[in-house]
Amino acid sequence: MNLNAKAMLRSPRRRKDNDQAMQQTAEARYISAYRSQFDRLAGGDLPDWLRACRGAAMERFETLGLPTRKLEDWKYTNLAALARTAFAPAEPDTAAPVDLDDGFIPGLSGPRVVFANGLFDPKRSDLAGLPDGVTLLPLREALNTRADLVQQILDAESPDNGLRALNTALLADGFLLHVAANVAADAPITVVHATGDGFAERAAQLRHIVVLDDNARASLVEIFIGTGTESYWANPVRDLRCGAGACLETVTIIDEGAGAVHTGHSEVRLDREARSDQVALLIGGATVRHELRVAVAGEGAQANLAGACLGANGQSFTVFTELDHQVPHGRSNQVFRSVLDAGAHSAYQGRVVVRKGAQKTDASQANHNLLLDRSAEADTKPELEIYADDVKCAHGATVGELDGDMLFYLQSRGIDPDTARSILVEAFVGEVVEKIAHTHVRDKVADMVSGWMKRQGAAIT
Amino acid sequence: MAITPETRETVADVTGKYKYGFVTDIESELAPKGLNEDIVRFISAKKKEPDWLLEWRLKAYRRWLRMKEPTWAKLRYPKIDFQDAYYYAAPKTRADGPKSLDEVDPEILETYKKLGIPLQEQKILAGVVAVDAVFDSVSVATTFKEKLKEAGVIFCSISEAARDYPELMRKYLGTVVPYSDNFYATLNSAVFSDGTFVYVPEGVRCPMELSTYFRINEAKTGQFERTLIIADRGSYVSYLEGCTAPMRDENQLHAAVVELVALDDAEIKYSTVQNWYPGDENGKGGIYNFVTKRGACRGRNAKISWTQVETGSAITWKYPSCILEGDNSQGEFYSVAITNNMQQADTGTKMIHMGKNTKSRIISKGISAGRGQQTYRGLVRVMAGAEGARNFTQCDSLLLGHECGAHTVPYVEVRNPSAQVEHEATTSKISEDQLFYCMQRGLNAEDAVAMIVNGFCRDVMQHLPMEFAVEAQKLLGISLEGSVG
């Protein structure tokens, strides 16, 4: 508070200079962390290509720096916390035991990968019981045994994202999932990122790589859970590749600790007739960004993205999507919904690009926001960029409060106001939740939604 | 049967690529090329402006020197050399300017006649429209002044207003679009040459439509007009604006500023048919149109309505906006924009809801043909105090041909839960079924497309005053020429 008040007293110009200075020192800190960590990081003893790849990524980060709100793609995401605090890389001594009870989904068995305080936790992971043709490895191991796959992905880096570059430069851990052609890994693989005590002012730079060969199938459930209130930074990057006819389902639950900054970034590439269904729930964390960039690179490929943000108490959420339709006959569908209580902010920044020649593309975007409190704010920017004429593209966005008539109707049936509000909010979020195919996962998410609503109700009364 | 001259004219009208492309040969007085403080002083002196206005211009000029050209719009054009243009061009006249229409150079009157705007008052049917004609940098004629004076309406060029109504000018100039607003508005504030000033007093319903016709004639000149319209309490005014320019191979700059102020219960309706020269099929020449238009609903129940038909210009950069300050105030934006050949347009609106129960409505229809690129860019912002604000936005794009592009970039920012904001957009092409149906009824492809496009734009066209609606509808057909088949 005090700090804020002081900042207000300063002239705007001074403040800007100060921010810039802060930004620069923050970048310098990340760079020096890289230098000191370089040889201890996974793969530090490994072939030259990785060393070169990281060096190049660090140079990119030095040029690009931390993203600021001046960049159009970061207009609604405030990353001041990253510049303020020196988030040091995760190290083995930070891997204190984390209470994981909440991290798993009741009734869901099958393989699991666990990351505790930013590092792979072999004791609690269970990589056994996978069908033939499915490879699931910690990234450290994959760098040795499947260097070909990892190198191929890392070499195809997109050049314009500072945080992604930093992840590549500092990447310490993660996993590799490879499913061979025509193999179906139907049982969902659970990936838990648990953060507990002892991770204050640390950063987790995890890199996950999923490669599905032609006609392969896989399902992932990713959970980010933080138990403390300390400030930490999660900067996970996922690279997902779906070969022709492959099918990938992912559910991402982001329930970070109250002081956390989460900047998840995914790049998805879909080949001919491939399909990817991705559902996300953004519920915990101080500043959370969920960024998905999908390249529809093969004809007839399909992407279905959905997500719900439940925010309160000054939380800030950003969902950023880019659907790049490069070829004809692609389909994409996006449904994102936010429910915002006191002091919460959410932004949806979605872009659909239909390139020249990508005829018969069918793309839709929907973003709906429900404001429960005067101090909440919703921003939305659904963007269409279309260079082909024979396409069907539409988007819709709404912002409003709970419908008074509906509330009245329920109350006239003898339902108390709190329950009535819960029913309406759960129905509003329901459109996203019901897109989750797996029953246990869907139940877990539905429980989280109603639990959140109960907490908000309790806070109001 | 012999072909009558009228038929020939109609055919020329319909097939002529750009019928306003002629140049009027008239002696002009030009300020030296380039831009510096002396030019700003020169313009101010030419207009016999009071000192405060010169100071204001200089303040803007100094600010402009420190500003950077905006690059966020989806527009591609070579860098503009701001020193390679004339910032002031005026038809040479007798030392003290024309006193009445009889003294206006007949060449100029002829030009406006060719454009379809007879300035001779007696020629205007039933006297429904009063016209202010701006030729390059100066206003050459304002009609129906007397009749308007009776009603108490002030309708004159902005240079006259600076001399004759300094209190009103000082009170309102730059209050909606401040001199430091953006790169082009700041440039305009420094060098604005002429434009229209309208003041409608309390309780007056302006007895006729007011209209300004802008014409760029001189080569290598920029046009920087500034329009200020004030509707006092309970008044109403409808204002129309039309623009044309000769065909030239080089690009010419047009950077205008329009400010509207509506006080309690007042209503301003502002309609534009913009038909600056769009350049040829290969994108050679054409006007660069960088316009800042903004209206402030200062009072309760005030209403501002923008209607625009944008068919011309090589580059259009234009966002007519409404600041809804007063409770219950309303903003509207109706737009049809066409980009054909190599035209590019980045246009839209901003609706800023500040007062309680403010309403806004945005209907935007974009048509892209040839290699045209078009972007709708809009902002709807509901501030925390705007209890019960309501917005509805619809942006539809129609693509004709596989080399054009249509883009939609809406921003919605809501800080009040009682607000209700809806945005929807679609992008499509003319369906084969619709075309087939029309052609089966005996229409050729071009007529069928024109008919479907007119239907597509109907929601907007019906908001144009009748005199303009007919012209605008014809313009749609001409602008899309060569885009079918």
Contacts between the chains, C-beta under 8 A, distances in Angstrom:
chain1	res1	chain2	res2	distance
A	72	B	72	7.0
A	356	B	402	7.4
A	356	B	403	7.5
A	357	B	402	7.6
A	359	B	402	7.6
A	369	B	414	7.1
A	371	B	414	6.9
A	371	B	416	7.6
A	371	B	417	3.5
A	371	B	419	7.8
A	372	B	417	6.8
A	373	B	417	6.4
A	374	B	384	7.1
A	374	B	416	6.9
A	374	B	417	5.9
A	376	B	415	7.9
A	376	B	417	6.4
A	377	B	413	7.3
A	377	B	414	6.7
A	377	B	415	4.7
A	378	B	412	7.7
A	378	B	413	7.8
A	378	B	414	5.0
A	379	B	411	7.3
A	379	B	412	6.7
A	379	B	413	4.6
A	379	B	414	7.4
A	380	B	410	8.0
A	380	B	411	7.8
A	380	B	412	4.6
A	380	B	423	7.6
A	381	B	409	7.1
A	381	B	410	6.5
A	381	B	411	5.0
A	381	B	412	7.2
A	382	B	408	7.8
A	382	B	410	6.6
A	382	B	423	7.4
A	382	B	425	7.7
A	383	B	407	7.4
A	383	B	408	6.5
A	383	B	409	4.9
A	383	B	410	7.5
A	384	B	397	7.9
A	384	B	406	7.6
A	384	B	407	6.0
A	384	B	408	4.2
A	384	B	409	8.0
A	384	B	425	6.5
A	384	B	427	6.1
A	385	B	74	8.0
A	385	B	405	7.4
A	385	B	407	4.6
A	386	B	397	7.3
A	386	B	399	7.1
A	386	B	405	6.0
A	386	B	406	5.1
A	386	B	407	6.3
A	386	B	427	5.3
A	387	B	404	7.8
A	387	B	405	4.4
A	388	B	399	7.7
A	388	B	402	6.3
A	389	B	399	3.8
A	389	B	400	7.0
A	389	B	401	6.0
A	389	B	402	5.0
A	389	B	404	6.9
A	389	B	429	4.7
A	390	B	402	7.5
A	390	B	429	5.8
A	391	B	399	7.8
A	391	B	427	6.4
A	391	B	428	7.6
A	391	B	429	7.8
A	392	B	427	7.7
A	392	B	428	6.6
A	393	B	426	7.1
A	393	B	427	4.3
A	393	B	428	7.9
A	394	B	424	7.2
A	394	B	425	6.5
A	394	B	426	4.6
A	394	B	427	7.3
A	395	B	408	7.2
A	395	B	423	7.7
A	395	B	424	7.1
A	395	B	425	5.3
A	396	B	422	7.6
A	396	B	423	6.7
A	396	B	424	4.5
A	396	B	425	7.7
A	397	B	410	7.2
A	397	B	412	5.7
A	397	B	421	7.7
A	397	B	422	7.5
A	397	B	423	4.3
A	397	B	424	7.7
A	398	B	420	7.8
A	398	B	421	6.3
A	398	B	422	5.0
A	398	B	423	7.3
A	399	B	382	7.7
A	399	B	412	6.3
A	399	B	414	4.1
A	399	B	419	6.3
A	399	B	420	7.6
A	399	B	421	4.3
A	400	B	417	7.8
A	400	B	419	6.7
A	400	B	420	4.6
A	400	B	421	6.9
A	401	B	417	4.2
A	401	B	418	5.9
A	401	B	419	7.9
